[in-house]
Amino acid sequence: MISLGKRSISTKISIVLVILLLLTLTSPLFISEAEAGLADSSWPKFRGNLKNTGRNEDAIREVSNNTRWAFETDGRVDASPAVGSDGTIYIGDLDGNLTAVEANGSERWKFETSSSISCTPALSDDGTIYFVTNGGNFYSLNEDGEKNWVRDDILKPERTGASVFSSPVVREDGTVLVASEKLFSVYPNGTVQWSFTHRFEGEDDPSPGIIQSSPAIDDEGNIYFGYSIALPGADFGLMIALDSEGEKLWEFMIRDDEGDPKTGSQVFSSPAIEDGRLYFGSDNNRLYALEKENGTEAWNRTTTGNIFSSPAIGPEGTIYVGSGDKMLHAFKPNGTSAWRFRADGEIHSSPAVGPEGMIYFGSYDNNIYSLYPDGTERWRVKTEGRVFSSPALHSDGFMYIGSFDEKLYAIGIRFSISITEPEDGDKFEQGEEVVVNYTVTNFAEEDTQDIEFYVDGDLVGTEENITLGEGEDHEGGFNWTAEGPGEIDLEVTSEDDKEVVTVTVEEKDETKMIPNDVLPIVIAILLLSLLSFGKRKGKD
């Protein structure tokens, strides 16, 4: 009996363990466990990063006005591109294709859908590509463009009938946020982790609204997004904050002077997070700044056109946003206007900011613009259609942006400069002869340029008429006699690019009778002489 009892207990334990194992293996938490976060690339999603700042501080240079290539898509492009860690560019078009384009402008693959695509893909660091069609299909593809799965049952609007414009976001734990009338958090295998439905206080039924902005995520994992309500004769907007589990933290409703919901204030703009504040635009022509912690309004400022554009944040905290009034507006963090730049068409493209604070955006006047941080024009590139698409800044100095002319543009450097020696921090003596060696690489069609050498801003040498075909290199060097003492900037430039190294020139030690490079030879000769003298002395 004792033996039988032990066997029975053992059998029961085994059965329980098997059941627990099966439950674990079939649990969504097991099969859907998020393993891959946002891709480690320069622009893996709409607005470039989880906080939606639209800023790339890691780029090695600002973007020049050279059109490297224009890739022809199958339809007009109002979507914005994403860039993978290997440099592949992903772009949707209104003909329903998501296309992967190599860095040289050739097609890698194309995935066809049955609906137009206006959203930006979100890239995971395991190579997965997530995107949404305007009709509400949510896709997961592998890096070769093959379908992992599609969800056609969670995003299709039922109450509003609106198109889906919100771009997906891959969170740090690998779950993906997607939105239409609800906000969903989805595991990498397509199962839903949780969803959020907006309801007015005291109401059981969902509110008649849709999310068409793309969520921003702060360092604590909290989620922020715009929500647009559509009622007969009235439409208005909110900004909503959730914690990482989908529980509402607060909501901010745009109201008129009487405290009622402001008609015409829908929020299509995606919020940007910077220094504890949240910035976003509204269809009522206003840019809003909210305290991120509790949603209280810090300030709002009026433009003279609707704001579909999502704001970008400059390195000094300046907020840049486009408007239907054909102007790009710059506001200081306290809400005062810094400047306005007027284009010749509406600006619904969301600006991007480069490593030195240059600003990039498109306009309905068919141009792609770059401005200096003070708002003066740096350059413009003409396309053959409206530019609704927003720029993606690659860290190698290229910008990618779409146009209604059915093209994806690569804008950036031709002649790239790299100083091979000396290196930052190298030390030289006054009067020492130095060779500054460089390599120039042409990333575009054949061109001829001069290469110039500057010392502390003064031109001291030029190598003229360097002609290179696409992909060709040229190595050269400039001779320089070290002058100082102190830190000296050595700069080599082309028309498109420059590189600067800072070296230190030290005062020459006049007490040194023998140069450093000759001293070891002299010491060796002296030692040999002493040894020879010692041997002769011994013989004597």
C-alpha positions as CSV (number, residue, x, y, z in Angstrom):
1,M,0.0,0.0,0.0
2,I,2.8,2.3,0.8
3,S,4.5,1.6,-2.5
4,L,1.2,2.1,-4.4
5,G,0.6,5.3,-2.6
6,K,4.0,6.6,-3.6
7,R,3.4,5.6,-7.2
8,S,0.0,7.3,-7.2
9,I,1.5,10.5,-5.8
10,S,4.3,10.4,-8.3
11,T,1.8,9.8,-11.2
12,K,-0.4,12.7,-10.0
13,I,2.6,15.0,-9.8
14,S,3.7,14.0,-13.3
15,I,0.2,14.7,-14.7
16,V,0.1,18.1,-13.0
17,L,3.6,19.0,-14.4
18,V,2.5,17.9,-17.9
19,I,-0.6,20.1,-17.6
20,L,1.4,23.0,-16.4
21,L,3.9,22.6,-19.2
22,L,1.1,22.5,-21.8
23,L,-0.5,25.5,-20.4
24,T,2.8,27.4,-20.4
25,L,3.6,26.4,-24.0
26,T,0.2,27.4,-25.3
27,S,0.0,30.6,-23.3
28,P,0.3,33.8,-25.3
29,L,2.8,35.1,-22.8
30,F,5.1,32.2,-23.8
31,I,4.6,32.0,-27.5
32,S,4.4,35.7,-27.8
33,E,7.2,36.7,-25.5
34,A,8.8,39.9,-26.9
35,E,12.4,39.4,-27.6
36,A,13.3,42.1,-30.0
37,G,12.9,45.9,-29.5
38,L,13.1,48.8,-31.9
39,A,15.8,48.4,-34.5
40,D,19.2,50.0,-33.8
41,S,19.2,52.2,-36.8
42,S,19.2,55.9,-37.6
43,W,15.4,56.1,-38.4
44,P,13.5,52.9,-37.6
45,K,10.0,54.5,-37.4
46,F,8.0,57.6,-38.0
47,R,9.7,60.6,-36.4
48,G,12.9,58.6,-35.9
49,N,12.7,57.6,-32.2
50,L,10.3,56.6,-29.4
51,K,9.9,60.2,-28.2
52,N,9.0,61.4,-31.8
53,T,11.5,64.2,-31.6
54,G,12.3,64.0,-35.3
55,R,16.0,64.6,-34.5
56,N,19.1,62.6,-35.5
57,E,22.0,63.8,-33.4
58,D,24.2,60.8,-34.4
59,A,24.5,61.6,-38.1
60,I,28.1,62.2,-39.2
61,R,27.2,65.2,-41.3
62,E,24.3,67.4,-42.4
63,V,22.5,66.6,-45.7
64,S,23.7,68.4,-48.9
65,N,21.4,69.3,-51.8
66,N,22.7,66.6,-54.1
67,T,20.0,64.2,-55.4
68,R,21.8,60.9,-55.3
69,W,18.9,58.9,-56.9
70,A,15.1,58.9,-57.3
71,F,13.5,55.5,-57.1
72,E,10.3,55.1,-59.0
73,T,7.4,53.6,-57.0
74,D,4.1,52.2,-58.4
75,G,2.0,55.0,-56.9
76,R,2.0,58.4,-55.3
77,V,3.9,58.6,-52.0
78,D,2.5,60.4,-49.0
79,A,4.0,57.9,-46.6
80,S,7.3,58.6,-44.9
81,P,10.2,56.1,-45.1
82,A,12.0,54.1,-42.4
83,V,15.6,53.1,-42.5
84,G,17.0,49.7,-41.4
85,S,20.2,49.0,-39.6
86,D,21.8,47.8,-42.9
87,G,20.8,51.0,-44.7
88,T,17.7,49.5,-46.5
89,I,14.9,52.0,-46.9
90,Y,11.2,50.9,-46.6
91,I,8.5,53.0,-48.2
92,G,4.8,52.5,-48.8
93,D,2.8,54.0,-51.7
94,L,-0.9,54.8,-52.5
95,D,-0.9,51.9,-55.0
96,G,-0.7,49.5,-52.0
97,N,3.0,48.4,-52.1
98,L,5.6,48.3,-49.4
99,T,9.0,48.4,-51.1
100,A,12.4,47.8,-49.7
101,V,15.0,49.9,-51.5
102,E,18.8,49.3,-51.3
103,A,21.1,52.2,-50.3
104,N,22.2,52.4,-53.9
105,G,18.6,53.0,-55.1
106,S,17.8,49.5,-56.5
107,E,14.8,47.5,-55.5
108,R,15.4,44.8,-53.0
109,W,11.8,43.5,-52.8
110,K,8.2,44.6,-53.0
111,F,5.2,43.4,-51.0
112,E,1.8,44.0,-52.6
113,T,-1.4,44.7,-50.6
114,S,-5.0,45.4,-51.6
115,S,-5.1,48.9,-49.9
116,S,-3.1,52.1,-50.1
117,I,-0.3,52.7,-47.5
118,S,0.2,56.1,-45.8
119,C,1.9,55.0,-42.6
120,T,5.6,54.5,-41.9
121,P,6.8,51.0,-41.2
122,A,8.3,50.2,-37.8
123,L,11.4,48.1,-37.7
124,S,12.4,45.6,-35.1
125,D,16.0,44.7,-34.3
126,D,15.3,41.0,-35.3
127,G,14.6,42.3,-38.8
128,T,10.8,42.2,-38.6
129,I,8.9,44.9,-40.5
130,Y,5.5,46.0,-39.2
131,F,3.1,48.2,-41.2
132,V,-0.5,49.1,-41.6
133,T,-2.6,49.8,-44.7
134,N,-5.2,52.6,-44.9
135,G,-7.8,49.9,-45.0
136,G,-6.8,48.5,-41.6
137,N,-4.7,45.4,-42.3
138,F,-1.8,45.0,-40.0
139,Y,1.2,43.1,-41.4
140,S,4.3,41.5,-40.1
141,L,7.0,40.7,-42.7
142,N,10.5,39.2,-42.4
143,E,13.5,40.9,-43.7
144,D,13.2,39.2,-47.0
145,G,9.7,40.7,-47.5
146,E,7.8,37.4,-46.8
147,K,4.7,37.6,-44.8
148,N,4.8,36.3,-41.2
149,W,1.2,37.1,-40.5
150,V,-1.6,39.6,-41.1
151,R,-4.3,40.8,-38.7
152,D,-7.4,42.0,-40.6
153,D,-9.7,42.0,-37.6
154,I,-8.6,44.6,-35.1
155,L,-7.9,47.9,-36.9
156,K,-10.7,48.3,-39.5
157,P,-12.8,51.2,-38.4
158,E,-16.3,50.3,-37.5
159,R,-17.8,53.5,-36.1
160,T,-16.1,56.2,-38.1
161,G,-15.3,54.6,-41.4
162,A,-12.1,56.6,-41.5
163,S,-8.8,55.5,-43.1
164,V,-6.0,54.3,-40.8
165,F,-3.0,56.7,-40.7
166,S,-1.4,56.0,-37.4
167,S,2.1,54.4,-37.8
168,P,3.1,51.4,-35.7
169,V,5.6,51.7,-32.9
170,V,7.9,48.9,-31.6
171,R,8.4,49.2,-27.9
172,E,11.5,48.3,-26.0
173,D,10.1,45.0,-25.0
174,G,9.3,44.2,-28.6
175,T,5.5,44.6,-28.4
176,V,4.0,46.7,-31.1
177,L,1.5,49.6,-30.7
178,V,-1.0,50.0,-33.5
179,A,-4.1,52.2,-33.6
180,S,-7.3,53.1,-35.3
181,E,-10.5,53.4,-33.2
182,K,-8.7,51.6,-30.4
183,L,-5.0,51.4,-29.4
184,F,-3.6,47.9,-29.3
185,S,-0.5,46.4,-27.9
186,V,0.4,43.4,-29.9
187,Y,2.9,40.6,-29.3
188,P,5.4,39.8,-32.1
189,N,3.4,36.8,-33.1
190,G,0.3,38.9,-33.7
191,T,-1.7,38.1,-30.6
192,V,-3.1,41.1,-28.7
193,Q,-1.6,41.9,-25.3
194,W,-4.1,44.6,-24.4
195,S,-6.3,47.3,-26.0
196,F,-7.5,50.7,-24.9
197,T,-11.0,52.0,-25.9
198,H,-11.8,55.7,-25.2
199,R,-15.1,56.3,-23.4
200,F,-16.5,59.6,-22.1
201,E,-16.8,59.7,-18.3
202,G,-19.9,57.9,-17.2
203,E,-20.5,56.4,-20.6
204,D,-20.4,52.6,-21.3
205,D,-20.3,52.9,-25.1
206,P,-17.1,53.7,-26.9
207,S,-16.7,57.3,-28.0
208,P,-17.0,57.9,-31.8
209,G,-13.4,58.7,-32.4
210,I,-10.2,57.5,-34.1
211,I,-6.4,57.7,-33.4
212,Q,-4.6,59.1,-36.5
213,S,-1.5,60.4,-34.8
214,S,1.4,58.0,-34.0
215,P,2.1,57.3,-30.3
216,A,5.1,58.7,-28.5
217,I,6.7,56.8,-25.5
218,D,8.7,58.3,-22.7
219,D,11.5,56.9,-20.6
220,E,9.1,55.3,-18.2
221,G,7.2,53.5,-21.0
222,N,4.1,55.8,-20.8
223,I,2.3,56.3,-24.0
224,Y,0.9,59.5,-25.5
225,F,-1.3,60.0,-28.6
226,G,-3.9,62.2,-30.2
227,Y,-7.6,61.2,-30.4
228,S,-10.1,62.8,-32.7
229,I,-13.9,62.8,-32.0
230,A,-16.4,63.0,-34.8
231,L,-20.0,63.9,-33.9
232,P,-22.8,65.3,-36.1
233,G,-22.0,69.0,-36.5
234,A,-18.9,68.9,-34.3
235,D,-15.4,67.4,-34.3
236,F,-12.8,67.9,-31.6
237,G,-9.6,66.5,-30.3
238,L,-7.9,65.1,-27.2
239,M,-4.4,64.1,-26.1
240,I,-4.4,60.9,-24.0
241,A,-1.7,59.4,-21.8
242,L,-1.6,55.7,-20.8
243,D,0.8,53.7,-18.7
244,S,2.8,50.9,-20.3
245,E,-0.1,48.4,-19.5
246,G,-2.7,50.5,-21.2
247,E,-4.3,52.2,-18.2
248,K,-5.3,55.8,-18.6
249,L,-3.2,58.3,-16.7
250,W,-4.9,61.5,-18.0
251,E,-6.6,63.1,-21.0
252,F,-6.5,66.7,-22.2
253,M,-9.4,68.0,-24.2
254,I,-9.0,71.0,-26.4
255,R,-11.6,73.5,-25.3
256,D,-12.8,76.9,-26.4
257,D,-12.9,80.1,-24.3
258,E,-16.1,79.0,-22.7
259,G,-14.7,75.6,-21.6
260,D,-16.6,73.6,-24.2
261,P,-14.9,71.1,-26.5
262,K,-13.4,73.1,-29.3
263,T,-15.1,72.3,-32.7
264,G,-12.5,71.8,-35.5
265,S,-9.7,70.8,-33.1
266,Q,-9.0,67.2,-34.2
267,V,-5.5,66.0,-33.6
268,F,-3.7,64.3,-36.5
269,S,-0.3,65.6,-35.4
270,S,1.9,63.1,-33.5
271,P,3.2,64.3,-30.1
272,A,6.9,65.0,-29.4
273,I,8.4,64.6,-26.0
274,E,11.2,66.9,-24.7
275,D,12.3,67.9,-21.1
276,G,9.1,66.9,-19.4
277,R,6.7,68.4,-22.0
278,L,4.6,67.2,-24.8
279,Y,4.2,69.2,-28.0
280,F,1.5,68.6,-30.7
281,G,-0.5,70.5,-33.3
282,S,-4.3,70.6,-33.9
283,D,-6.6,71.2,-36.8
284,N,-7.6,74.4,-35.1
285,N,-4.3,76.0,-36.2
286,R,-2.7,75.8,-32.8
287,L,0.4,74.2,-31.4
288,Y,0.1,73.0,-27.8
289,A,2.6,72.4,-25.0
290,L,1.4,70.2,-22.1
291,E,3.1,69.1,-18.9
292,K,3.8,65.4,-19.5
293,E,3.3,64.4,-15.9
294,N,-0.4,65.5,-15.6
295,G,-1.5,66.9,-18.9
296,T,-2.0,70.5,-17.8
297,E,-1.5,73.1,-20.5
298,A,1.7,75.0,-20.4
299,W,0.9,77.2,-23.4
300,N,-0.6,77.2,-26.9
301,R,0.3,79.3,-29.9
302,T,-1.8,80.1,-33.0
303,T,-0.7,79.8,-36.7
304,T,-3.0,80.8,-39.6
305,G,-3.4,77.3,-40.9
306,N,-4.3,73.8,-39.7
307,I,-1.4,71.8,-38.2
308,F,-1.3,68.3,-39.6
309,S,2.5,68.3,-39.3
310,S,4.1,66.7,-36.3
311,P,6.6,68.9,-34.4
312,A,10.4,68.3,-34.3
313,I,12.6,69.4,-31.4
314,G,16.0,71.1,-32.1
315,P,19.1,70.5,-30.0
316,E,18.4,73.7,-28.0
317,G,14.8,72.8,-27.4
318,T,13.3,74.9,-30.2
319,I,10.1,73.4,-31.6
320,Y,9.6,73.3,-35.4
321,V,6.2,72.6,-37.0
322,G,4.7,73.1,-40.4
323,S,1.3,74.6,-41.0
324,G,-1.4,74.9,-43.7
325,D,-0.5,78.6,-43.8
326,K,2.6,77.7,-46.0
327,M,5.0,78.5,-43.1
328,L,7.4,76.5,-41.0
329,H,7.1,77.9,-37.5
330,A,9.8,77.9,-34.9
331,F,8.9,78.4,-31.2
332,K,11.2,78.6,-28.2
333,P,10.5,76.3,-25.3
334,N,8.6,79.0,-23.4
335,G,6.3,79.5,-26.4
336,T,7.6,82.7,-27.9
337,S,8.0,82.7,-31.6
338,A,11.6,82.4,-32.8
339,W,11.0,82.8,-36.5
340,R,8.8,81.8,-39.5
341,F,9.8,80.6,-42.9
342,R,7.4,81.0,-45.8
343,A,7.3,78.4,-48.6
344,D,5.1,78.6,-51.7
345,G,2.8,75.8,-50.6
346,E,1.2,74.2,-47.5
347,I,3.6,72.4,-45.2
348,H,2.0,69.2,-43.8
349,S,5.4,67.3,-43.9
350,S,6.8,66.8,-40.5
351,P,10.3,68.4,-40.2
352,A,13.5,66.6,-39.2
353,V,16.5,68.0,-37.5
354,G,20.1,67.1,-38.3
355,P,23.2,66.9,-36.0
356,E,24.1,70.6,-36.3
357,G,20.5,71.8,-36.1
358,M,19.7,72.1,-39.8
359,I,16.0,71.6,-40.5
360,Y,14.5,69.5,-43.4
361,F,10.9,69.3,-44.6
362,G,8.7,69.1,-47.7
363,S,6.0,71.3,-49.1
364,Y,3.0,71.3,-51.4
365,D,5.0,73.6,-53.7
366,N,6.9,70.4,-54.8
367,N,10.1,71.4,-53.0
368,I,12.2,69.7,-50.3
369,Y,13.7,72.4,-48.1
370,S,16.7,72.7,-45.8
371,L,16.9,75.7,-43.4
372,Y,19.6,76.9,-41.1
373,P,18.7,77.0,-37.4
374,D,18.0,80.7,-37.7
375,G,15.3,80.1,-40.3
376,T,17.2,81.2,-43.4
377,E,17.0,79.0,-46.4
378,R,20.0,76.7,-46.9
379,W,18.9,74.9,-50.1
380,R,15.8,73.5,-51.8
381,V,15.4,70.5,-54.2
382,K,12.6,70.5,-56.7
383,T,10.4,67.4,-57.2
384,E,7.6,66.9,-59.7
385,G,4.8,66.6,-57.2
386,R,3.6,67.7,-53.8
387,V,5.7,66.6,-50.8
388,F,3.5,65.4,-48.0
389,S,6.0,62.8,-46.9
390,S,8.4,63.5,-44.0
391,P,12.1,63.1,-44.2
392,A,14.1,60.3,-42.7
393,L,17.7,61.2,-41.8
394,H,20.3,58.4,-42.2
395,S,23.4,58.7,-40.0
396,D,25.7,58.5,-43.1
397,G,24.5,62.0,-44.2
398,F,21.6,61.0,-46.5
399,M,18.0,62.0,-46.3
400,Y,15.1,59.9,-47.8
401,I,11.7,61.4,-48.6
402,G,8.8,60.6,-50.9
403,S,6.7,62.7,-53.3
404,F,3.4,62.7,-55.1
405,D,5.5,62.3,-58.3
406,E,5.7,58.6,-57.5
407,K,9.3,58.7,-56.4
408,L,11.4,58.1,-53.3
409,Y,14.3,60.6,-53.2
410,A,17.8,60.1,-51.7
411,I,19.3,63.5,-51.0
412,G,22.9,63.9,-49.8
413,I,26.6,64.0,-50.3
414,R,28.6,63.3,-53.5
415,F,32.2,63.7,-52.4
416,S,32.7,62.4,-48.9
417,I,35.9,63.4,-47.1
418,S,37.8,61.2,-44.5
419,I,41.1,62.4,-43.0
420,T,43.2,59.2,-42.5
421,E,46.0,61.0,-40.6
422,P,46.8,62.7,-38.4
423,E,44.1,61.8,-35.8
424,D,42.4,63.9,-33.2
425,G,44.7,64.6,-30.3
426,D,48.0,63.9,-32.1
427,K,50.9,66.1,-30.9
428,F,53.6,67.8,-32.9
429,E,56.4,70.2,-32.3
430,Q,56.7,73.7,-33.8
431,G,58.4,73.5,-37.1
432,E,57.7,69.8,-37.6
433,E,56.7,68.7,-41.1
434,V,53.3,67.1,-41.2
435,V,51.4,65.4,-44.0
436,V,47.6,65.6,-43.8
437,N,46.4,62.5,-45.7
438,Y,42.8,62.2,-46.8
439,T,40.4,59.9,-48.8
440,V,37.5,61.3,-50.9
441,T,34.7,58.9,-52.1
442,N,32.1,59.8,-54.6
443,F,28.6,58.5,-53.7
444,A,26.8,59.9,-56.8
445,E,27.3,60.2,-60.5
446,E,30.6,61.3,-62.0
447,D,31.6,64.8,-60.8
448,T,34.6,67.1,-60.6
449,Q,35.4,69.0,-57.5
450,D,38.3,70.9,-55.8
451,I,39.6,69.6,-52.5
452,E,40.7,72.3,-50.1
453,F,42.9,72.3,-47.0
454,Y,42.3,74.8,-44.1
455,V,44.3,75.5,-41.0
456,D,42.3,77.2,-38.3
457,G,39.9,78.4,-41.0
458,D,42.6,79.8,-43.3
459,L,43.0,78.2,-46.8
460,V,46.5,76.9,-47.2
461,G,46.2,74.4,-50.0
462,T,44.0,73.2,-52.9
463,E,44.0,70.1,-55.1
464,E,42.1,71.0,-58.1
465,N,39.8,69.2,-60.6
466,I,39.4,65.8,-58.9
467,T,37.2,63.7,-61.1
468,L,35.5,60.6,-59.7
469,G,32.8,58.2,-61.0
470,E,30.2,56.8,-58.7
471,G,31.9,54.6,-56.0
472,E,35.4,55.7,-56.9
473,D,38.0,56.9,-54.3
474,H,40.9,59.3,-54.4
475,E,43.7,59.5,-51.9
476,G,45.7,62.7,-51.4
477,G,47.7,64.7,-49.0
478,F,48.7,68.2,-48.0
479,N,52.0,69.3,-46.5
480,W,51.9,71.5,-43.4
481,T,54.6,72.9,-41.2
482,A,53.3,72.8,-37.6
483,E,52.8,76.3,-36.2
484,G,51.7,77.1,-32.7
485,P,51.7,76.5,-29.9
486,G,48.2,75.4,-29.0
487,E,45.3,73.4,-30.5
488,I,45.0,73.6,-34.2
489,D,42.1,72.6,-36.4
490,L,43.1,70.9,-39.7
491,E,40.1,70.8,-42.1
492,V,39.8,69.1,-45.5
493,T,36.7,70.0,-47.6
494,S,34.9,69.2,-50.8
495,E,31.9,71.1,-52.1
496,D,29.7,68.6,-50.2
497,D,31.5,67.5,-47.1
498,K,34.3,68.3,-44.7
499,E,36.2,66.6,-41.9
500,V,38.2,68.4,-39.1
501,V,40.8,67.0,-36.8
502,T,42.2,68.9,-33.9
503,V,45.9,68.5,-33.1
504,T,48.2,70.1,-30.5
505,V,51.4,71.9,-31.4
506,E,53.9,72.2,-28.6
507,E,56.8,74.6,-28.3
508,K,60.0,73.2,-29.6
509,D,62.4,72.1,-26.8
510,E,65.6,74.0,-27.7
511,T,67.6,71.9,-25.1
512,K,67.2,68.8,-27.3
513,M,70.4,68.6,-29.3
514,I,69.4,65.4,-30.9
515,P,66.0,64.8,-32.6
516,N,63.8,62.2,-31.0
517,D,63.8,59.9,-34.0
518,V,67.7,59.9,-34.1
519,L,68.3,59.6,-30.4
520,P,67.9,55.7,-30.2
521,I,70.5,55.3,-33.0
522,V,73.0,57.6,-31.3
523,I,72.6,55.7,-28.0
524,A,73.2,52.4,-29.8
525,I,76.3,53.7,-31.4
526,L,77.6,55.0,-28.0
527,L,77.0,51.7,-26.4
528,L,78.8,49.8,-29.1
529,S,81.7,52.2,-28.8
530,L,81.9,51.7,-25.1
531,L,81.9,47.9,-25.5
532,S,84.6,48.1,-28.1
533,F,86.6,50.4,-25.9
534,G,86.2,47.9,-23.0
535,K,87.5,45.0,-25.0
536,R,90.6,46.9,-26.1
537,K,91.2,48.0,-22.5
538,G,91.1,44.4,-21.4
539,K,93.7,43.3,-24.0
540,D,96.0,46.1,-22.8
